[in-house]
Structures are given as structure tokens and as C-alpha cells.
Amino acid sequence: MDTRTVVDSYFSCVNSGRWDDYLELFSPDIVMDEQLAGHLEGRAAVAESVAGLRSNPDFRNRPVEIVVDGGRAMASWHITSPKPDGGTLDVRGVNFFRISDGMIDYFANFHDTAPFASPVPVAG
């Protein structure tokens, strides 16, 4: 897969709850700097970080704009999700992707952490 296809697939998997397919987008040796989960290494660590989202069918991470430069991409996004207190999580941020051999081998996200103050299963 080319870089744009990988990034589009990332958002498609997240927004349709296809978490096993989502994990397959990452290299087995993925390095991820996830703002809430911290520094993660390996696909198993990424799987652990998104475990809570598997039970949250209304979590949405919609891309706003995607810019691709060879094997790198930046995507701005808008997350919405119901919160346990009846409110709605509403946050915007960006992801950085580095793609090699059709897989994400480095990923980082950046966003305001304040909206995540109440318990909500989250991922990048």
C-alpha cells in the first residue's frame, strides 16, 4: 500500500471498529509516541493501548486534512466520543505517520489532553 492508502485505511479502520485490521497496518516493530499512552514499542503494546476502544462503538476519529510527502504523512483530525458522564468528548489534533513497506513504522499524535480528564477509552 502507498502512504495515502495506509493513512486512509487507518482512519477507516478506527471509524468502523475494525481494530484487528487497524493493528495490521502497523509494523511488528512499530514505535509510537502516543500522547496519553506514552512511548510504545511493538504491535502488542499498540493493541493494549486501544483495548478500551473495542467496546466503544461510537468513538470517531475523522480526518480533517491529510498531507502526504513520500513515506511520511500528517493528518489533522477531530475525535468525538460519548463520555461516561453523558457528555461528549470533542477534541482536535494531529497524527504523524512514517510508512515503510506499506506499514506504519513510526506514529505520533499531538493534542490537548484536557478533554480526556474524565475516564474515556482513547487511542491515537
Residue pairs with C-beta under 8 A, 6 or more apart in sequence:
1 9
1 102
2 102
3 68
3 70
3 71
3 72
3 73
3 97
3 99
4 66
4 68
4 73
6 25
6 73
6 97
6 99
6 102
6 103
6 104
7 63
7 66
7 68
7 73
7 75
7 97
7 99
8 63
8 66
9 21
9 25
10 22
10 25
10 95
10 97
10 104
11 61
11 62
11 63
11 75
11 77
12 18
13 19
13 21
13 22
13 25
14 22
14 53
14 59
14 60
14 61
14 123
15 60
15 61
15 62
17 54
17 57
19 47
19 50
19 53
19 54
22 50
23 43
23 46
23 47
23 50
25 103
25 104
26 32
26 43
26 46
26 103
26 104
26 105
26 107
27 43
27 100
27 101
27 103
27 104
27 105
28 42
28 43
29 41
29 42
29 105
30 40
30 41
30 42
30 43
30 46
30 103
30 104
30 105
30 106
30 107
31 39
31 40
31 41
31 105
31 106
31 107
32 39
32 40
32 41
32 45
32 46
32 49
32 106
32 107
32 108
32 124
33 39
33 40
33 107
33 108
33 109
34 40
34 49
34 107
34 108
34 109
34 123
34 124
35 93
35 109
35 110
35 111
35 113
35 124
36 113
36 116
36 122
36 124
37 49
37 123
37 124
40 46
40 49
49 123
49 124
50 123
51 121
52 121
52 122
52 123
53 59
53 121
53 122
53 123
55 121
56 81
56 82
56 120
56 121
58 81
58 82
59 79
59 81
59 121
59 122
60 79
60 80
60 81
61 77
61 78
61 79
61 123
62 77
62 78
62 79
62 80
63 75
63 76
63 77
64 75
64 76
64 77
64 78
64 92
65 75
65 76
66 73
66 74
66 75
67 73
67 74
67 75
71 98
71 99
71 100
72 96
72 97
72 98
72 99
73 96
73 97
73 99
74 94
74 95
74 96
74 97
75 94
75 95
75 97
76 92
76 93
76 94
77 92
77 93
77 94
77 95
78 90
78 91
78 92
79 89
79 90
79 91
79 92
79 93
79 111
79 122
80 88
80 89
80 90
81 88
81 89
81 120
81 122
82 88
82 89
83 89
83 118
83 120
84 118
84 119
84 120
85 118
87 118
89 115
89 116
89 120
89 122
90 115
91 111
91 112
91 115
91 116
92 111
92 112
93 109
93 110
93 111
93 112
94 109
94 110
94 111
95 107
95 108
95 109
95 110
95 124
96 106
96 107
96 108
96 109
96 110
97 104
97 106
97 107
98 104
98 105
98 106
98 107
99 105
107 124
108 124
109 124
116 122
